[in-house]
């Protein structure tokens, strides 16, 4: 995905790292937290995707608390998230 504007960090690189960025688990020195934050500040399409992922996580966290979801439920949720991401990519 690309918003059509040039960035120091490519949109695809940012979106590939959204989950690890949200989890504060980035270990790839080539794309730092600061670079991703800078990209999100200047790229509205990537920011929308990031906000969607963050909102989904917040809802799940509030709903589930400390309970661990059954693997079957986890797979269904991940499948739905992927479908929504594809739908957004097509817009």
C-alpha angles and dihedrals in degrees: 000000000000132000090214095249123106115251134179087237118043118242091234091054091051095047092046088058100042094107096048089044091053091047093046089234101124114142100163107107092197093072112035130194089253092054092050092047090049091050093049090050092057103032116069097188092053091044090054091052091046091049091050092052091046092050093050091051092048092052092048092047093050092046099045104032109180096340118113115232118234112258092245091056091046091054092048091051093047090049090052092047091051091050091051091048091052090048091052091047089056093054 
